[in-house]
Amino acid sequence: MFKVTLQGTNRLDIELSGKLDADDMKIALDELVGKSKDIEGGRMLYEIIDFHIPSLGAIGVELSRFPEMFGLVKKFDRAAVLTDKTWLKKVSEFEGMLYPGLVIKAFNRDQRAEAEAWLSS
């Protein structure tokens, strides 16, 4: 499951749980693009509940839309990632170093209040 919720005018909340196949990935990316089209200087709260590596088809869909996704990332200044997996925290924060202008900070899932405060600061 990949759920995208627009919170106010400049924030998206994303919830990821389970494994995504190609069809799920296409729907998820369409929803992400659609809900972020008017965002500037945005914030993102990304909660990873139960991570499974996406199918090869899903990865192919994501790679085929890489230029569009790179443009989308430029709409955001900060992203907080909520996960209980240490390796996902490290990968998330490393990914933030790859995108100029985007800071990604990882939190434990029980630190939602701290993540919200960081996004608002």
N, C-alpha and C positions, 0 to 999 in steps of 0.2 A: 504494500500500500504506500502510496505517495500522495499526501494531501497538502494542498497549498491554500493558505488563508490570508487574505489581505487584512491587515490590522491598521486602520487609519489610512493616511495618505502616503506614507513612505516606509511601511514595514510589511514584510511577509513572514508568516510562520509556516514552516515546512515540517511535516512529520513523515518519517520513513520507517516502515516496518515490513519485514519479509523480503522476498525476492522479486525483482522486477524482470519481466520478459520484454520483448521488443514492443508489443502492443502497449503494455503498461508504461514503458519509457516514453513512447510517443505521446501518449495522453498526458503524462506528467510534465514533459517539457513544453507541450502546448499550453498547459495550464500555467506553468511558471512564466512563460513569455507573456501570455495574455494578462495575467494579474500584475506583472511588473512594468507594463508598457508606459505608464505615466509616472513612474517612480524616479526621483532624482535624489542623490544623497541618502539613499535608503539604508535600512537596517534589516537584518534577517535573523530570525531565531530558528535554528535547524535542530530538530530533535530526532535522534536516531535511537529507536526503541529496540529493534531486533534486526540487526544488519545481516544480510546475506549478499554474497557477491552476485551482481546482476548477470543474467544470461549473456552469452556471446552476442545474441541478436540485439539485446538491450544496449550493450556497449557499442555495437555498430551504429545503432540509431543515434546515440549520444555523440559519437565521433563524427558522424555525417553532419551534425548540426553544430560542430565546434565553433565556427566563426560567429554564429548567432549567439551561442552561449557565452563566448568571450565578450561580446558587446553587452550582453545582459549583466554580466558581473560588474561592468563599469558603472552601472546604475547604483551600486551599493558601496558604502564606506566601511560598514562593520557587519560582521556576522558572528553570532554566538552559536556554538555547537554544544548541544547537550547529549552526552553519551557516557556510558559506564565502562566503555572499552578504552584502555590506555592507548593502544595502538591507533585507534581512530582519532583520539585527541591529538596525538602527535602528527598524524597525516594531515588532519584538518589545519592545524597551525602552520605546518610546512606549506600547504597549498596556499595559504594567505600570503606567504612570501613570494609566490609566483605571480600574483596579480597586483600590479602597482595601484596604490590608492585604496586597497581593501585590507582591512585588519580582521583576522579571524582569531577568536579566542575560544578555547574549549573549556567546558565545565562538566562536572558530574551531573547526572539527571536530577539529583536531589538539590542542586544549586540553581534552580530556575530563578529564584528571586535575585540572586547575585548576577545572573546572566542578563536579566531584564534591566537591572540597575546599570550594568556596564553598557548595554545597548543605548540606554537613555542619556548617558553622560557625554 
